[in-house]
Amino acid sequence: MRARLALLPALVAVFVTGSGPATSAPAREVTVGYGSAAGLSALLARHDAVVTRRLPALRALEVVTPDAAGLRREPNVRFVQAAPFRVSTAEPALELAPAGIPYEWQYAATGADRVPDWVRQAAAAVTIAVVDTGADLRAPDLAAKVPATHDVVNGKASVRDDVGHGTFVASLAAGSVSNGEGLSGFGGDARLMVVKANRGPRRFDVVDEAAGIVWAVEHGARIVNLSLGGPLTARVEREAVEYAVSKGVLLVAAAGNEHRYGDPLEYPAALLQPPGSDGAAGRGLSVGASTRSGGRAPFSTAGSTVTLAAPGVHVLGAVSRGSVLGFARAVLPGSLAGSYGYGSGTSYAAPQVAGAAALVWAANPTLTAAEVADVLRRSASGGGTWNRDTGYGVLNVANAVALAGALV
């Protein structure tokens, strides 16, 4: 079982020498939002600020400085914040699904197997970005997609996944449906983009998350999946969400696995479905986890920040080689090269919704991101009625595609 996730302050204990502010305060890593790029270099130099990351689309920087207080007083500075960390919201299954259950039971349970072939093929016009721990591109269902890749921490194309979380999530969102190997992702022929944003096992700096969202948007993603979260947010994260929304991108996030702790808020999900909204249209979709019977998974966060649910207990996904997560392995008949296993968590519910969104867009390319989200809400098992446990109910992909087609 997953232990309660503690928030880690994004502070770097770095000490600087030489000229600078009179105080010998330790340098801290902070996020700085600025108003204008004019004179920015001189402003940073006055406070011995060393830039470690630039996010020009958000007018934000990540810097290391011993004088964060001085930066706050600058008229061209909008905000200075220490960014919290994110973690992947996963709870790997400890045992195999009961005998007699189809390996990929979630596919039929959501009606994904009843989507017309032409819709799956038309999804090739849509790109799903998975901002996560990278992906094992040797996994057959991912290799067949030849995904675009980027590591926002190291600025490289390599997205090697030593954790395993991103591989599992990416396979559910957009694993190939036509390669004759392994499982079928929910996105049909949707293109896959893998954005690696972690700084170690399952830990994400909020600035890296924001950078991942921006990179995905600027490189053509229509849908961004965020199977990660934490109890606090930051302005750079909020502005990254607003940036994506302003560009017509649909954000999908895991609602969290915190029901046993009293359903605390989980971000970025609570930015997409705000506290107190009770299902009213937000900035994207916050996804809880459901069981085979259609109820809320025992661990899945409940409350006003849940938009809808998708299967999240013992779901089948691709497992990366060397994965540190304890997925219960599955031996698939006829599988020649892949590695597969079962996992539980809202992390694995969210990418199913992201994939379904690509099919909705394939069925009706004229829809906006907000309209795609509305179709997914209206077509879920709740029949248009919201509840605290599963939001508008469990994802129904076939119904969503049919509804989208009727709106043409």
PEBELZI-V971086 format. One record per run of one state. SS is the DSSP state (h for helix, s for strand, l for the rest). FROM is the first residue (numbers start at 1). LEN is the number of residues. If there is no record, write none. Layout:
# PEBELZI-V971086
ss: [SS	SS]
from: [FROM	FROM]
len: [LEN	LEN]
This chain:
# PEBELZI-V971086
ss: [l	s	l	s	l	h	l	s	h	l	s	l	h	l	s	l	s	l	s	l	h	l	h	l	h	l	s	l	h	l	s	l	s	l	h	l	s	l	s	h	l	s	l	s	l	h	l	s	l	h	l	s	l	h	l	s	l	s	l	s	l	s	l	s	l	s	l	h	l	h	l	s	l	s	l	s	l	h	l]
from: [1	14	15	27	35	40	47	50	56	59	60	66	68	73	77	82	85	89	91	92	105	110	112	115	117	126	127	133	140	144	148	152	156	157	165	175	191	197	203	206	219	223	227	228	231	235	247	250	255	259	262	267	268	269	273	285	291	296	297	308	312	315	319	328	331	340	345	346	364	369	380	387	388	391	392	394	395	397	407]
len: [13	1	12	8	5	7	3	6	3	1	6	2	5	4	5	3	4	2	1	13	5	2	3	2	9	1	6	7	4	4	4	4	1	8	10	16	6	6	3	13	4	4	1	3	4	12	3	5	4	3	5	1	1	4	12	6	5	1	11	4	3	4	9	3	9	5	1	18	5	11	7	1	3	1	2	1	2	10	2]
